[in-house]
């Protein structure tokens, strides 16, 4: 099966370009992001090249399609990574009581 380059929907911060590149090469997305940050800092030294990292990122966003095999992730879940923990019971949830003996109250 031939690998294709897609923008990631699960490892995304802005548009998923760095996450998609990392998935394509099979490495951690934080290394791609750190490399892109270093590239941005180097280009920002010269005023002539300060637009280059943003232009390249915009071109990659437009050129690389989203991954159709991954499900969408909401914007708030990017910042709230607590999805794996079970949710707490709300006050409107039903309580289940087991092994209880009933007693009649007589008035």
C-alpha positions as CSV (number, residue, x, y, z in Angstrom):
1,X,0.0,0.0,0.0
2,X,1.4,3.4,-1.0
3,X,1.6,6.0,1.7
4,X,0.0,9.4,1.0
5,X,0.7,12.7,2.6
6,X,-2.4,14.1,4.4
7,X,-3.0,16.8,7.0
8,X,-3.6,15.3,10.3
9,X,-6.9,15.7,12.1
10,X,-5.7,14.2,15.4
11,X,-2.3,15.8,15.7
12,X,-3.2,19.3,14.8
13,X,-2.6,22.7,16.4
14,X,-3.3,25.1,13.6
15,X,-4.1,23.2,10.4
16,X,-2.5,19.7,10.8
17,X,0.4,20.2,8.4
18,X,3.2,19.4,10.9
19,X,1.2,16.5,12.3
20,X,0.6,15.1,8.8
21,X,4.2,15.3,7.8
22,X,5.1,13.6,11.1
23,X,2.6,10.8,10.4
24,X,4.0,10.3,6.9
25,X,7.5,9.9,8.1
26,X,6.5,8.0,11.3
27,X,8.0,10.4,13.9
28,X,6.7,12.4,16.8
29,X,4.9,15.7,15.6
30,X,6.7,17.8,18.2
31,X,10.0,17.3,16.4
32,X,8.5,18.6,13.2
33,X,7.1,21.6,15.1
34,X,10.4,22.3,16.8
35,X,12.2,22.2,13.4
36,X,9.6,24.5,11.9
37,X,10.0,26.9,14.8
38,X,13.8,26.9,14.3
39,X,13.3,27.5,10.6
40,X,11.0,30.4,11.4
41,X,13.4,31.9,13.8
42,X,16.3,31.7,11.3
43,X,14.2,33.3,8.6
44,X,13.1,36.1,10.9
45,X,16.7,37.3,11.3
46,X,16.5,38.8,7.8
47,X,13.6,41.0,6.9
48,X,13.6,39.7,3.3
49,X,12.9,36.1,4.4
50,X,10.6,36.8,7.3
51,X,7.5,36.0,5.3
52,X,8.9,32.7,3.9
53,X,7.8,30.3,6.7
54,X,4.3,31.7,6.7
55,X,4.0,31.5,3.0
56,X,5.3,27.9,2.9
57,X,2.8,26.9,5.6
58,X,-0.1,28.5,3.8
59,X,0.9,26.8,0.5
60,X,1.1,23.4,2.4
61,X,-2.3,24.0,4.0
62,X,-3.8,24.6,0.5
63,X,-1.9,21.8,-1.2
64,X,-2.2,18.9,1.3
65,X,-5.7,17.4,1.7
66,X,-7.3,16.4,5.0
67,X,-7.0,12.7,6.0
68,X,-10.3,11.1,5.1
69,X,-9.6,8.1,7.4
70,X,-9.5,10.1,10.6
71,X,-12.5,11.5,12.4
72,X,-12.8,15.3,13.1
73,X,-11.7,16.7,16.3
74,X,-13.3,19.7,17.9
75,X,-11.3,22.9,18.5
76,X,-11.8,22.7,22.2
77,X,-10.5,19.2,22.4
78,X,-7.1,20.4,21.1
79,X,-6.6,22.3,24.4
80,X,-8.5,19.9,26.6
81,X,-6.7,16.5,26.4
82,X,-8.8,14.9,29.1
83,X,-11.0,12.8,26.8
84,X,-9.6,9.5,27.9
85,X,-10.8,9.8,31.5
86,X,-14.3,8.7,32.2
87,X,-16.7,11.6,32.6
88,X,-18.0,12.5,36.1
89,X,-21.6,11.8,37.0
90,X,-23.8,14.9,36.7
91,X,-26.5,15.7,39.1
92,X,-29.2,14.7,36.6
93,X,-27.8,11.2,36.1
94,X,-29.6,8.2,37.6
95,X,-28.2,6.4,40.5
96,X,-28.3,2.6,40.5
97,X,-28.7,0.9,43.9
98,X,-28.1,-2.8,44.2
99,X,-28.9,-5.4,46.9
100,X,-31.4,-3.3,48.8
101,X,-34.1,-4.6,51.0
102,X,-37.4,-2.7,51.0
103,X,-39.2,-1.9,54.2
104,X,-42.8,-0.6,54.4
105,X,-43.3,2.5,56.6
106,X,-46.6,2.4,58.3
107,X,-48.3,5.6,59.5
